[in-house]
Amino acid sequence: MIYIDTRAAREGLRLLAAGIVNAAAQAMRVAVAAAEKSAKSTTLWNDQSGETRGSIKGEVESYSRGFVSAGGASVFLENGTKAASVARTVPMRINGALIFRHFKHPGIKARPFMAEARVVGEATLEAALTQFINAAIARV
């Protein structure tokens, strides 16, 4: 009768699985940081108040979930806006006379800085996963 001891193989597989989860967590942190940096350093728009750029934050929830969010005017910058008439009439004083004007906002073109940040984050995640998983395999 032959007995085969698989304890060492099972322990190696357990260490490898833990190493892969750890590698995924490291890769996610690196990817979210790269996406956040990309969004904050974009040149697609100029700051008016700094509120939008200051609102950009990256967060890692788990080894499989991370995101970057932005507040301020980010929705308008990302998607653009259509031309529109201002809903109310604006009083103005010109040469002492009070007149009321209706204004038309020309809209703004889309500046997809968050879409760019996503591309950067995904590319970084792919490269980091390869690097960290290969390192985890080498350690086992």
N, CA, C and O atoms as CSV, one atom per row, in Angstrom:
chain,resi,resn,atom,element,x,y,z
A,1,MET,N,N,0.852,-1.165,0.000
A,1,MET,CA,C,0.000,0.000,0.000
A,1,MET,C,C,0.903,1.236,0.000
A,1,MET,O,O,1.920,1.287,0.693
A,2,ILE,N,N,0.500,2.231,-0.800
A,2,ILE,CA,C,1.271,3.469,-0.893
A,2,ILE,C,C,0.396,4.618,-0.398
A,2,ILE,O,O,-0.754,4.774,-0.810
A,3,TYR,N,N,0.963,5.397,0.480
A,3,TYR,CA,C,0.290,6.609,0.959
A,3,TYR,C,C,0.994,7.816,0.371
A,3,TYR,O,O,2.221,7.910,0.377
A,4,ILE,N,N,0.188,8.736,-0.137
A,4,ILE,CA,C,0.760,9.972,-0.682
A,4,ILE,C,C,0.327,11.122,0.223
A,4,ILE,O,O,-0.862,11.356,0.441
A,5,ASP,N,N,1.302,11.814,0.729
A,5,ASP,CA,C,1.030,12.927,1.639
A,5,ASP,C,C,0.847,14.209,0.814
A,5,ASP,O,O,1.783,14.670,0.161
A,6,THR,N,N,-0.344,14.769,0.846
A,6,THR,CA,C,-0.647,15.968,0.052
A,6,THR,C,C,-0.676,17.232,0.906
A,6,THR,O,O,-1.076,18.293,0.426
A,7,ARG,N,N,-0.257,17.130,2.160
A,7,ARG,CA,C,-0.298,18.300,3.032
A,7,ARG,C,C,0.551,19.449,2.488
A,7,ARG,O,O,0.106,20.597,2.515
A,8,ALA,N,N,1.730,19.179,2.008
A,8,ALA,CA,C,2.614,20.224,1.491
A,8,ALA,C,C,2.005,20.874,0.244
A,8,ALA,O,O,2.074,22.091,0.074
A,9,ALA,N,N,1.416,20.061,-0.614
A,9,ALA,CA,C,0.787,20.614,-1.830
A,9,ALA,C,C,-0.413,21.484,-1.470
A,9,ALA,O,O,-0.598,22.566,-2.027
A,10,ARG,N,N,-1.235,20.993,-0.521
A,10,ARG,CA,C,-2.399,21.778,-0.088
A,10,ARG,C,C,-1.969,23.089,0.558
A,10,ARG,O,O,-2.586,24.128,0.323
A,11,GLU,N,N,-0.923,23.048,1.362
A,11,GLU,CA,C,-0.425,24.273,1.998
A,11,GLU,C,C,0.111,25.235,0.942
A,11,GLU,O,O,-0.105,26.443,1.038
A,12,GLY,N,N,0.798,24.713,-0.049
A,12,GLY,CA,C,1.295,25.558,-1.141
A,12,GLY,C,C,0.151,26.234,-1.899
A,12,GLY,O,O,0.229,27.415,-2.237
A,13,LEU,N,N,-0.903,25.476,-2.157
A,13,LEU,CA,C,-2.073,26.045,-2.843
A,13,LEU,C,C,-2.767,27.095,-1.984
A,13,LEU,O,O,-3.236,28.114,-2.493
A,14,ARG,N,N,-2.832,26.839,-0.664
A,14,ARG,CA,C,-3.445,27.822,0.241
A,14,ARG,C,C,-2.640,29.116,0.233
A,14,ARG,O,O,-3.209,30.207,0.179
A,15,LEU,N,N,-1.325,28.995,0.287
A,15,LEU,CA,C,-0.461,30.184,0.249
A,15,LEU,C,C,-0.587,30.917,-1.088
A,15,LEU,O,O,-0.598,32.147,-1.133
A,16,LEU,N,N,-0.680,30.155,-2.164
A,16,LEU,CA,C,-0.825,30.775,-3.478
A,16,LEU,C,C,-2.153,31.538,-3.570
A,16,LEU,O,O,-2.187,32.664,-4.066
A,17,ALA,N,N,-3.236,30.933,-3.099
A,17,ALA,CA,C,-4.542,31.611,-3.128
A,17,ALA,C,C,-4.507,32.897,-2.311
A,17,ALA,O,O,-5.013,33.929,-2.752
A,18,ALA,N,N,-3.914,32.837,-1.127
A,18,ALA,CA,C,-3.804,34.042,-0.294
A,18,ALA,C,C,-2.925,35.084,-0.974
A,18,ALA,O,O,-3.214,36.279,-0.911
A,19,GLY,N,N,-1.872,34.644,-1.613
A,19,GLY,CA,C,-0.987,35.564,-2.331
A,19,GLY,C,C,-1.685,36.241,-3.497
A,19,GLY,O,O,-1.444,37.417,-3.769
A,20,ILE,N,N,-2.547,35.506,-4.188
A,20,ILE,CA,C,-3.281,36.094,-5.318
A,20,ILE,C,C,-4.282,37.129,-4.827
A,20,ILE,O,O,-4.418,38.188,-5.440
A,21,VAL,N,N,-4.981,36.848,-3.741
A,21,VAL,CA,C,-5.916,37.830,-3.179
A,21,VAL,C,C,-5.158,39.079,-2.736
A,21,VAL,O,O,-5.606,40.198,-2.982
A,22,ASN,N,N,-4.023,38.891,-2.089
A,22,ASN,CA,C,-3.201,40.029,-1.661
A,22,ASN,C,C,-2.703,40.816,-2.877
A,22,ASN,O,O,-2.689,42.047,-2.856
A,23,ALA,N,N,-2.295,40.110,-3.933
A,23,ALA,CA,C,-1.832,40.769,-5.157
A,23,ALA,C,C,-2.950,41.589,-5.791
A,23,ALA,O,O,-2.720,42.699,-6.272
A,24,ALA,N,N,-4.163,41.035,-5.787
A,24,ALA,CA,C,-5.303,41.762,-6.344
A,24,ALA,C,C,-5.595,43.029,-5.548
A,24,ALA,O,O,-5.922,44.068,-6.121
A,25,ALA,N,N,-5.473,42.938,-4.218
A,25,ALA,CA,C,-5.702,44.112,-3.369
A,25,ALA,C,C,-4.646,45.180,-3.626
A,25,ALA,O,O,-4.973,46.363,-3.718
A,26,GLN,N,N,-3.382,44.773,-3.743
A,26,GLN,CA,C,-2.312,45.730,-4.042
A,26,GLN,C,C,-2.543,46.381,-5.404
A,26,GLN,O,O,-2.399,47.594,-5.551
A,27,ALA,N,N,-2.899,45.575,-6.387
A,27,ALA,CA,C,-3.120,46.086,-7.742
A,27,ALA,C,C,-4.280,47.077,-7.768
A,27,ALA,O,O,-4.215,48.094,-8.459
A,28,MET,N,N,-5.344,46.784,-7.015
A,28,MET,CA,C,-6.500,47.689,-6.979
A,28,MET,C,C,-6.100,49.027,-6.365
A,28,MET,O,O,-6.513,50.076,-6.859
A,29,ARG,N,N,-5.308,49.009,-5.301
A,29,ARG,CA,C,-4.869,50.269,-4.680
A,29,ARG,C,C,-4.030,51.098,-5.661
A,29,ARG,O,O,-4.205,52.313,-5.761
A,30,VAL,N,N,-3.130,50.442,-6.373
A,30,VAL,CA,C,-2.285,51.144,-7.342
A,30,VAL,C,C,-3.140,51.715,-8.482
A,30,VAL,O,O,-2.921,52.848,-8.911
A,31,ALA,N,N,-4.105,50.938,-8.967
A,31,ALA,CA,C,-4.954,51.372,-10.086
A,31,ALA,C,C,-5.840,52.557,-9.697
A,31,ALA,O,O,-5.977,53.510,-10.463
A,32,VAL,N,N,-6.438,52.495,-8.509
A,32,VAL,CA,C,-7.299,53.602,-8.061
A,32,VAL,C,C,-6.463,54.866,-7.878
A,32,VAL,O,O,-6.901,55.958,-8.241
A,33,ALA,N,N,-5.272,54.725,-7.321
A,33,ALA,CA,C,-4.394,55.894,-7.150
A,33,ALA,C,C,-4.018,56.494,-8.504
A,33,ALA,O,O,-3.965,57.716,-8.639
A,34,ALA,N,N,-3.757,55.660,-9.501
A,34,ALA,CA,C,-3.411,56.158,-10.839
A,34,ALA,C,C,-4.597,56.864,-11.488
A,34,ALA,O,O,-4.428,57.903,-12.126
A,35,ALA,N,N,-5.796,56.305,-11.327
A,35,ALA,CA,C,-6.992,56.928,-11.897
A,35,ALA,C,C,-7.288,58.260,-11.210
A,35,ALA,O,O,-7.643,59.237,-11.870
A,36,GLU,N,N,-7.142,58.297,-9.892
A,36,GLU,CA,C,-7.364,59.546,-9.139
A,36,GLU,C,C,-6.369,60.614,-9.589
A,36,GLU,O,O,-6.749,61.762,-9.819
A,37,LYS,N,N,-5.107,60.239,-9.712
A,37,LYS,CA,C,-4.081,61.188,-10.148
A,37,LYS,C,C,-4.379,61.702,-11.552
A,37,LYS,O,O,-4.208,62.890,-11.828
A,38,SER,N,N,-4.822,60.818,-12.439
A,38,SER,CA,C,-5.167,61.222,-13.799
A,38,SER,C,C,-6.310,62.241,-13.798
A,38,SER,O,O,-6.242,63.258,-14.488
A,39,ALA,N,N,-7.350,61.964,-13.026
A,39,ALA,CA,C,-8.499,62.876,-12.973
A,39,ALA,C,C,-8.098,64.234,-12.396
A,39,ALA,O,O,-8.518,65.276,-12.899
A,40,LYS,N,N,-7.289,64.216,-11.343
A,40,LYS,CA,C,-6.891,65.475,-10.703
A,40,LYS,C,C,-5.937,66.301,-11.561
A,40,LYS,O,O,-5.931,67.529,-11.475
A,41,SER,N,N,-5.142,65.646,-12.376
A,41,SER,CA,C,-4.127,66.373,-13.144
A,41,SER,C,C,-4.553,66.653,-14.579
A,41,SER,O,O,-3.732,67.078,-15.391
A,42,THR,N,N,-5.811,66.426,-14.901
A,42,THR,CA,C,-6.275,66.634,-16.270
A,42,THR,C,C,-6.059,68.077,-16.733
A,42,THR,O,O,-6.106,69.017,-15.940
A,43,THR,N,N,-5.826,68.219,-18.015
A,43,THR,CA,C,-5.715,69.551,-18.619
A,43,THR,C,C,-6.896,69.816,-19.550
A,43,THR,O,O,-6.862,70.763,-20.336
A,44,LEU,N,N,-7.933,68.993,-19.471
A,44,LEU,CA,C,-9.103,69.165,-20.334
A,44,LEU,C,C,-9.941,70.375,-19.943
A,44,LEU,O,O,-10.754,70.844,-20.740
A,45,TRP,N,N,-9.757,70.886,-18.733
A,45,TRP,CA,C,-10.485,72.071,-18.290
A,45,TRP,C,C,-9.625,72.826,-17.291
A,45,TRP,O,O,-8.734,72.262,-16.655
A,46,ASN,N,N,-9.912,74.112,-17.168
A,46,ASN,CA,C,-9.207,74.982,-16.225
A,46,ASN,C,C,-10.087,75.199,-15.003
A,46,ASN,O,O,-11.306,75.339,-15.107
A,47,ASP,N,N,-9.447,75.224,-13.855
A,47,ASP,CA,C,-10.184,75.459,-12.615
A,47,ASP,C,C,-10.701,76.889,-12.558
A,47,ASP,O,O,-10.005,77.832,-12.937
A,48,GLN,N,N,-11.929,77.034,-12.080
A,48,GLN,CA,C,-12.459,78.356,-11.758
A,48,GLN,C,C,-12.355,78.569,-10.249
A,48,GLN,O,O,-11.824,79.579,-9.786
A,49,SER,N,N,-12.870,77.606,-9.497
A,49,SER,CA,C,-12.852,77.738,-8.035
A,49,SER,C,C,-11.973,76.685,-7.366
A,49,SER,O,O,-11.625,76.836,-6.194
A,50,GLY,N,N,-11.607,75.627,-8.078
A,50,GLY,CA,C,-10.855,74.533,-7.483
A,50,GLY,C,C,-11.735,73.504,-6.800
A,50,GLY,O,O,-11.240,72.485,-6.320
A,51,GLU,N,N,-13.041,73.762,-6.751
A,51,GLU,CA,C,-13.960,72.872,-6.041
A,51,GLU,C,C,-14.031,71.490,-6.695
A,51,GLU,O,O,-13.976,70.470,-6.009
A,52,THR,N,N,-14.152,71.464,-8.016
A,52,THR,CA,C,-14.291,70.175,-8.702
A,52,THR,C,C,-13.023,69.343,-8.553
A,52,THR,O,O,-13.090,68.174,-8.175
A,53,ARG,N,N,-11.884,69.930,-8.844
A,53,ARG,CA,C,-10.621,69.197,-8.747
A,53,ARG,C,C,-10.390,68.735,-7.301
A,53,ARG,O,O,-9.899,67.629,-7.070
A,54,GLY,N,N,-10.741,69.577,-6.344
A,54,GLY,CA,C,-10.572,69.216,-4.933
A,54,GLY,C,C,-11.521,68.130,-4.465
A,54,GLY,O,O,-11.279,67.491,-3.441
A,55,SER,N,N,-12.600,67.914,-5.205
A,55,SER,CA,C,-13.589,66.907,-4.802
A,55,SER,C,C,-13.253,65.507,-5.314
A,55,SER,O,O,-13.918,64.540,-4.940
A,56,ILE,N,N,-12.253,65.387,-6.147
A,56,ILE,CA,C,-11.905,64.089,-6.740
A,56,ILE,C,C,-11.242,63.214,-5.684
A,56,ILE,O,O,-10.214,63.577,-5.111
A,57,LYS,N,N,-11.846,62.057,-5.438
A,57,LYS,CA,C,-11.352,61.146,-4.401
A,57,LYS,C,C,-11.424,59.705,-4.903
A,57,LYS,O,O,-12.413,59.295,-5.512
A,58,GLY,N,N,-10.364,58.947,-4.637
A,58,GLY,CA,C,-10.347,57.523,-4.955
A,58,GLY,C,C,-10.584,56.716,-3.701
A,58,GLY,O,O,-10.168,57.115,-2.613
A,59,GLU,N,N,-11.255,55.574,-3.844
A,59,GLU,CA,C,-11.522,54.718,-2.689
A,59,GLU,C,C,-11.470,53.256,-3.122
A,59,GLU,O,O,-12.011,52.885,-4.163
A,60,VAL,N,N,-10.820,52.443,-2.317
A,60,VAL,CA,C,-10.764,51.008,-2.544
A,60,VAL,C,C,-11.648,50.348,-1.494
A,60,VAL,O,O,-11.413,50.495,-0.294
A,61,GLU,N,N,-12.669,49.617,-1.949
A,61,GLU,CA,C,-13.563,48.921,-1.014
A,61,GLU,C,C,-13.092,47.505,-0.722
A,61,GLU,O,O,-13.250,47.015,0.396
A,62,SER,N,N,-12.515,46.848,-1.717
A,62,SER,CA,C,-12.032,45.480,-1.548
A,62,SER,C,C,-11.035,45.184,-2.658
A,62,SER,O,O,-10.743,46.045,-3.488
A,63,TYR,N,N,-10.520,43.975,-2.668
A,63,TYR,CA,C,-9.567,43.622,-3.714
A,63,TYR,C,C,-10.212,43.609,-5.095
A,63,TYR,O,O,-9.510,43.596,-6.106
A,64,SER,N,N,-11.536,43.614,-5.146
A,64,SER,CA,C,-12.222,43.557,-6.435
A,64,SER,C,C,-13.065,44.796,-6.741
A,64,SER,O,O,-13.752,44.841,-7.761
A,65,ARG,N,N,-13.015,45.801,-5.864
A,65,ARG,CA,C,-13.857,46.983,-6.098
A,65,ARG,C,C,-13.147,48.247,-5.620
A,65,ARG,O,O,-12.771,48.379,-4.455
A,66,GLY,N,N,-12.982,49.161,-6.559
A,66,GLY,CA,C,-12.433,50.468,-6.262
A,66,GLY,C,C,-13.064,51.483,-7.195
A,66,GLY,O,O,-13.541,51.120,-8.270
A,67,PHE,N,N,-13.073,52.741,-6.807
A,67,PHE,CA,C,-13.674,53.762,-7.661
A,67,PHE,C,C,-13.074,55.128,-7.373
A,67,PHE,O,O,-12.426,55.351,-6.351
A,68,VAL,N,N,-13.315,56.033,-8.317
A,68,VAL,CA,C,-12.932,57.439,-8.171
A,68,VAL,C,C,-14.204,58.243,-8.373
A,68,VAL,O,O,-14.938,58.023,-9.336
A,69,SER,N,N,-14.466,59.174,-7.467
A,69,SER,CA,C,-15.658,60.021,-7.587
A,69,SER,C,C,-15.233,61.480,-7.668
A,69,SER,O,O,-14.137,61.857,-7.252
A,70,ALA,N,N,-16.129,62.285,-8.215
A,70,ALA,CA,C,-15.866,63.722,-8.344
A,70,ALA,C,C,-17.173,64.471,-8.160
A,70,ALA,O,O,-18.225,64.034,-8.628
A,71,GLY,N,N,-17.098,65.605,-7.474
A,71,GLY,CA,C,-18.273,66.439,-7.247
A,71,GLY,C,C,-18.144,67.738,-8.015
A,71,GLY,O,O,-17.576,67.773,-9.106
A,72,GLY,N,N,-18.670,68.796,-7.445
A,72,GLY,CA,C,-18.600,70.103,-8.097
A,72,GLY,C,C,-19.300,70.078,-9.446
A,72,GLY,O,O,-20.423,69.588,-9.566
A,73,ALA,N,N,-18.642,70.599,-10.438
A,73,ALA,CA,C,-19.212,70.681,-11.788
A,73,ALA,C,C,-18.805,69.496,-12.650
A,73,ALA,O,O,-18.884,69.576,-13.876
A,74,SER,N,N,-18.372,68.401,-12.039
A,74,SER,CA,C,-17.829,67.276,-12.804
A,74,SER,C,C,-18.820,66.690,-13.807
A,74,SER,O,O,-18.421,66.305,-14.906
A,75,VAL,N,N,-20.092,66.615,-13.454
A,75,VAL,CA,C,-21.094,66.066,-14.379
A,75,VAL,C,C,-21.181,66.927,-15.630
A,75,VAL,O,O,-21.263,66.402,-16.741
A,76,PHE,N,N,-21.165,68.240,-15.458
A,76,PHE,CA,C,-21.253,69.152,-16.605
A,76,PHE,C,C,-19.980,69.113,-17.431
A,76,PHE,O,O,-20.032,69.180,-18.659
A,77,LEU,N,N,-18.836,69.005,-16.767
A,77,LEU,CA,C,-17.570,68.925,-17.479
A,77,LEU,C,C,-17.459,67.609,-18.244
A,77,LEU,O,O,-17.044,67.595,-19.403
A,78,GLU,N,N,-17.818,66.532,-17.613
A,78,GLU,CA,C,-17.704,65.203,-18.228
A,78,GLU,C,C,-18.621,65.048,-19.438
A,78,GLU,O,O,-18.204,64.542,-20.480
A,79,ASN,N,N,-19.864,65.485,-19.294
A,79,ASN,CA,C,-20.879,65.252,-20.327
A,79,ASN,C,C,-21.177,66.453,-21.205
A,79,ASN,O,O,-21.805,66.310,-22.254
A,80,GLY,N,N,-20.737,67.630,-20.796
A,80,GLY,CA,C,-21.085,68.843,-21.529
A,80,GLY,C,C,-22.513,69.260,-21.236
A,80,GLY,O,O,-23.241,68.555,-20.537
A,81,THR,N,N,-22.914,70.400,-21.766
A,81,THR,CA,C,-24.289,70.876,-21.605
A,81,THR,C,C,-24.766,71.437,-22.935
A,81,THR,O,O,-23.967,71.879,-23.761
A,82,LYS,N,N,-26.071,71.413,-23.129
A,82,LYS,CA,C,-26.676,71.990,-24.331
A,82,LYS,C,C,-26.852,73.493,-24.136
A,82,LYS,O,O,-26.900,73.989,-23.010
A,83,ALA,N,N,-26.947,74.198,-25.247
A,83,ALA,CA,C,-27.280,75.617,-25.178
A,83,ALA,C,C,-28.694,75.755,-24.620
A,83,ALA,O,O,-29.565,74.942,-24.930
A,84,ALA,N,N,-28.921,76.766,-23.809
A,84,ALA,CA,C,-30.238,76.937,-23.203
A,84,ALA,C,C,-30.452,78.395,-22.840
A,84,ALA,O,O,-29.506,79.127,-22.549
A,85,SER,N,N,-31.713,78.802,-22.861
A,85,SER,CA,C,-32.064,80.136,-22.393
A,85,SER,C,C,-32.160,80.106,-20.881
A,85,SER,O,O,-32.665,79.145,-20.301
A,86,VAL,N,N,-31.671,81.166,-20.243
A,86,VAL,CA,C,-31.798,81.280,-18.796
A,86,VAL,C,C,-33.276,81.501,-18.507
A,86,VAL,O,O,-33.921,82.332,-19.145
A,87,ALA,N,N,-33.801,80.769,-17.561
A,87,ALA,CA,C,-35.236,80.753,-17.310
A,87,ALA,C,C,-35.794,82.072,-16.811
A,87,ALA,O,O,-36.968,82.372,-17.026
A,88,ARG,N,N,-34.960,82.864,-16.146
A,88,ARG,CA,C,-35.506,84.107,-15.589
A,88,ARG,C,C,-34.910,85.310,-16.318
A,88,ARG,O,O,-33.841,85.224,-16.924
A,89,THR,N,N,-35.597,86.385,-16.248
A,89,THR,CA,C,-35.119,87.626,-16.828
A,89,THR,C,C,-34.215,88.298,-15.811
A,89,THR,O,O,-34.532,88.354,-14.623
A,90,VAL,N,N,-33.085,88.808,-16.288
A,90,VAL,CA,C,-32.094,89.392,-15.396
A,90,VAL,C,C,-32.142,90.920,-15.520
A,90,VAL,O,O,-31.991,91.454,-16.619
A,91,PRO,N,N,-32.352,91.634,-14.387
A,91,PRO,CA,C,-32.340,93.103,-14.460
A,91,PRO,C,C,-30.905,93.625,-14.549
A,91,PRO,O,O,-30.011,93.152,-13.849
A,92,MET,N,N,-30.707,94.611,-15.426
A,92,MET,CA,C,-29.391,95.239,-15.572
A,92,MET,C,C,-29.588,96.745,-15.660
A,92,MET,O,O,-30.607,97.220,-16.162
A,93,ARG,N,N,-28.610,97.486,-15.171
A,93,ARG,CA,C,-28.668,98.933,-15.272
A,93,ARG,C,C,-27.611,99.364,-16.290
A,93,ARG,O,O,-26.417,99.153,-16.081
A,94,ILE,N,N,-28.051,99.960,-17.376
A,94,ILE,CA,C,-27.154,100.428,-18.427
A,94,ILE,C,C,-27.409,101.916,-18.633
A,94,ILE,O,O,-28.525,102.320,-18.960
A,95,ASN,N,N,-26.369,102.736,-18.442
A,95,ASN,CA,C,-26.472,104.196,-18.555
A,95,ASN,C,C,-27.610,104.752,-17.701
A,95,ASN,O,O,-28.325,105.670,-18.101
A,96,GLY,N,N,-27.753,104.165,-16.514
A,96,GLY,CA,C,-28.766,104.654,-15.591
A,96,GLY,C,C,-30.145,104.074,-15.825
A,96,GLY,O,O,-31.016,104.204,-14.965
A,97,ALA,N,N,-30.367,103.443,-16.956
A,97,ALA,CA,C,-31.691,102.887,-17.254
A,97,ALA,C,C,-31.737,101.422,-16.823
A,97,ALA,O,O,-30.796,100.664,-17.057
A,98,LEU,N,N,-32.819,101.045,-16.206
A,98,LEU,CA,C,-33.015,99.673,-15.785
A,98,LEU,C,C,-33.649,98.907,-16.935
A,98,LEU,O,O,-34.752,99.231,-17.376
A,99,ILE,N,N,-32.957,97.904,-17.410
A,99,ILE,CA,C,-33.517,97.074,-18.483
A,99,ILE,C,C,-33.513,95.621,-18.023
A,99,ILE,O,O,-32.783,95.246,-17.106
A,100,PHE,N,N,-34.312,94.842,-18.655
A,100,PHE,CA,C,-34.402,93.416,-18.330
A,100,PHE,C,C,-33.989,92.624,-19.554
A,100,PHE,O,O,-34.500,92.845,-20.653
A,101,ARG,N,N,-33.056,91.695,-19.355
A,101,ARG,CA,C,-32.525,90.910,-20.470
A,101,ARG,C,C,-32.771,89.428,-20.222
A,101,ARG,O,O,-32.735,88.946,-19.090
A,102,HIS,N,N,-33.011,88.750,-21.282
A,102,HIS,CA,C,-33.112,87.297,-21.273
A,102,HIS,C,C,-31.800,86.782,-21.852
A,102,HIS,O,O,-31.404,87.209,-22.937
A,103,PHE,N,N,-31.120,85.881,-21.163
A,103,PHE,CA,C,-29.825,85.410,-21.621
A,103,PHE,C,C,-29.907,83.994,-22.173
A,103,PHE,O,O,-30.750,83.194,-21.765
A,104,LYS,N,N,-29.022,83.709,-23.099
A,104,LYS,CA,C,-28.901,82.367,-23.635
A,104,LYS,C,C,-27.503,81.857,-23.308
A,104,LYS,O,O,-26.502,82.460,-23.693
A,105,HIS,N,N,-27.450,80.731,-22.588
A,105,HIS,CA,C,-26.163,80.110,-22.270
A,105,HIS,C,C,-25.748,79.275,-23.480
A,105,HIS,O,O,-26.554,78.498,-23.993
A,106,PRO,N,N,-24.506,79.421,-23.946
A,106,PRO,CA,C,-24.089,78.711,-25.151
A,106,PRO,C,C,-23.860,77.213,-24.958
A,106,PRO,O,O,-23.693,76.484,-25.936
A,107,GLY,N,N,-23.850,76.747,-23.714
A,107,GLY,CA,C,-23.533,75.347,-23.454
A,107,GLY,C,C,-22.023,75.152,-23.421
A,107,GLY,O,O,-21.266,76.070,-23.737
A,108,ILE,N,N,-21.595,73.975,-23.043
A,108,ILE,CA,C,-20.159,73.662,-23.041
A,108,ILE,C,C,-19.966,72.294,-23.670
A,108,ILE,O,O,-20.832,71.425,-23.571
A,109,LYS,N,N,-18.814,72.110,-24.323
A,109,LYS,CA,C,-18.531,70.802,-24.907
A,109,LYS,C,C,-18.051,69.850,-23.805
A,109,LYS,O,O,-17.507,70.277,-22.786
A,110,ALA,N,N,-18.264,68.572,-24.034
A,110,ALA,CA,C,-17.862,67.556,-23.070
A,110,ALA,C,C,-16.337,67.515,-22.941
A,110,ALA,O,O,-15.605,67.636,-23.923
A,111,ARG,N,N,-15.894,67.344,-21.717
A,111,ARG,CA,C,-14.465,67.177,-21.417
A,111,ARG,C,C,-14.339,65.924,-20.552
A,111,ARG,O,O,-14.274,66.020,-19.326
A,112,PRO,N,N,-14.304,64.754,-21.182
A,112,PRO,CA,C,-14.429,63.477,-20.455
A,112,PRO,C,C,-13.189,63.082,-19.660
A,112,PRO,O,O,-12.524,62.098,-19.980
A,113,PHE,N,N,-12.887,63.849,-18.631
A,113,PHE,CA,C,-11.696,63.581,-17.824
A,113,PHE,C,C,-11.850,62.327,-16.973
A,113,PHE,O,O,-10.860,61.648,-16.701
A,114,MET,N,N,-13.060,62.006,-16.549
A,114,MET,CA,C,-13.270,60.797,-15.757
A,114,MET,C,C,-13.178,59.551,-16.639
A,114,MET,O,O,-12.697,58.512,-16.189
A,115,ALA,N,N,-13.632,59.645,-17.882
A,115,ALA,CA,C,-13.490,58.524,-18.812
A,115,ALA,C,C,-12.004,58.244,-19.063
A,115,ALA,O,O,-11.583,57.088,-19.121
A,116,GLU,N,N,-11.223,59.304,-19.209
A,116,GLU,CA,C,-9.774,59.140,-19.372
A,116,GLU,C,C,-9.162,58.504,-18.127
A,116,GLU,O,O,-8.305,57.627,-18.238
A,117,ALA,N,N,-9.589,58.931,-16.961
A,117,ALA,CA,C,-9.065,58.381,-15.717
A,117,ALA,C,C,-9.397,56.893,-15.606
A,117,ALA,O,O,-8.595,56.109,-15.097
A,118,ARG,N,N,-10.567,56.513,-16.079
A,118,ARG,CA,C,-10.958,55.088,-16.053
A,118,ARG,C,C,-10.028,54.267,-16.936
A,118,ARG,O,O,-9.598,53.184,-16.538
A,119,VAL,N,N,-9.715,54.761,-18.117
A,119,VAL,CA,C,-8.802,54.057,-19.023
A,119,VAL,C,C,-7.432,53.887,-18.358
A,119,VAL,O,O,-6.832,52.814,-18.415
A,120,VAL,N,N,-6.949,54.956,-17.732
A,120,VAL,CA,C,-5.659,54.896,-17.025
A,120,VAL,C,C,-5.726,53.869,-15.896
A,120,VAL,O,O,-4.808,53.063,-15.740
A,121,GLY,N,N,-6.792,53.891,-15.117
A,121,GLY,CA,C,-6.944,52.962,-14.007
A,121,GLY,C,C,-7.007,51.514,-14.470
A,121,GLY,O,O,-6.387,50.641,-13.863
A,122,GLU,N,N,-7.750,51.252,-15.539
A,122,GLU,CA,C,-7.871,49.883,-16.034
A,122,GLU,C,C,-6.542,49.367,-16.580
A,122,GLU,O,O,-6.180,48.217,-16.334
A,123,ALA,N,N,-5.813,50.203,-17.318
A,123,ALA,CA,C,-4.507,49.792,-17.839
A,123,ALA,C,C,-3.524,49.540,-16.692
A,123,ALA,O,O,-2.745,48.588,-16.728
A,124,THR,N,N,-3.572,50.400,-15.686
A,124,THR,CA,C,-2.694,50.231,-14.529
A,124,THR,C,C,-3.045,48.952,-13.773
A,124,THR,O,O,-2.153,48.232,-13.325
A,125,LEU,N,N,-4.332,48.668,-13.631
A,125,LEU,CA,C,-4.765,47.456,-12.936
A,125,LEU,C,C,-4.241,46.217,-13.646
A,125,LEU,O,O,-3.730,45.298,-13.007
A,126,GLU,N,N,-4.367,46.193,-14.953
A,126,GLU,CA,C,-3.901,45.032,-15.719
A,126,GLU,C,C,-2.401,44.806,-15.525
A,126,GLU,O,O,-1.967,43.682,-15.270
A,127,ALA,N,N,-1.620,45.862,-15.645
A,127,ALA,CA,C,-0.171,45.740,-15.487
A,127,ALA,C,C,0.200,45.351,-14.053
A,127,ALA,O,O,1.074,44.510,-13.838
A,128,ALA,N,N,-0.466,45.966,-13.078
A,128,ALA,CA,C,-0.160,45.681,-11.675
A,128,ALA,C,C,-0.556,44.257,-11.298
A,128,ALA,O,O,0.158,43.597,-10.543
A,129,LEU,N,N,-1.690,43.776,-11.817
A,129,LEU,CA,C,-2.089,42.396,-11.537
A,129,LEU,C,C,-1.034,41.414,-12.040
A,129,LEU,O,O,-0.652,40.479,-11.336
A,130,THR,N,N,-0.577,41.638,-13.254
A,130,THR,CA,C,0.455,40.762,-13.818
A,130,THR,C,C,1.697,40.761,-12.938
A,130,THR,O,O,2.240,39.703,-12.622
A,131,GLN,N,N,2.138,41.932,-12.551
A,131,GLN,CA,C,3.351,42.055,-11.734
A,131,GLN,C,C,3.172,41.406,-10.364
A,131,GLN,O,O,4.010,40.608,-9.944
A,132,PHE,N,N,2.090,41.741,-9.665
A,132,PHE,CA,C,1.906,41.254,-8.304
A,132,PHE,C,C,1.574,39.763,-8.248
A,132,PHE,O,O,2.011,39.075,-7.325
A,133,ILE,N,N,0.813,39.252,-9.212
A,133,ILE,CA,C,0.491,37.818,-9.229
A,133,ILE,C,C,1.745,37.005,-9.562
A,133,ILE,O,O,1.982,35.956,-8.962
A,134,ASN,N,N,2.540,37.484,-10.508
A,134,ASN,CA,C,3.793,36.773,-10.795
A,134,ASN,C,C,4.705,36.734,-9.569
A,134,ASN,O,O,5.369,35.729,-9.316
A,135,ALA,N,N,4.733,37.819,-8.819
A,135,ALA,CA,C,5.530,37.845,-7.587
A,135,ALA,C,C,4.975,36.871,-6.560
A,135,ALA,O,O,5.739,36.213,-5.855
A,136,ALA,N,N,3.636,36.769,-6.467
A,136,ALA,CA,C,3.025,35.834,-5.513
A,136,ALA,C,C,3.347,34.388,-5.896
A,136,ALA,O,O,3.609,33.556,-5.028
A,137,ILE,N,N,3.327,34.098,-7.181
A,137,ILE,CA,C,3.652,32.750,-7.645
A,137,ILE,C,C,5.108,32.430,-7.337
A,137,ILE,O,O,5.424,31.322,-6.905
A,138,ALA,N,N,5.992,33.393,-7.558
A,138,ALA,CA,C,7.413,33.173,-7.305
A,138,ALA,C,C,7.702,32.915,-5.834
A,138,ALA,O,O,8.654,32.205,-5.510
A,139,ARG,N,N,6.894,33.479,-4.934
A,139,ARG,CA,C,7.119,33.293,-3.497
A,139,ARG,C,C,6.721,31.905,-3.014
A,139,ARG,O,O,7.225,31.442,-1.990
A,140,VAL,N,N,5.824,31.234,-3.733
A,140,VAL,CA,C,5.319,29.929,-3.265
A,140,VAL,C,C,6.208,28.819,-3.681
A,140,VAL,O,O,5.933,27.659,-3.372
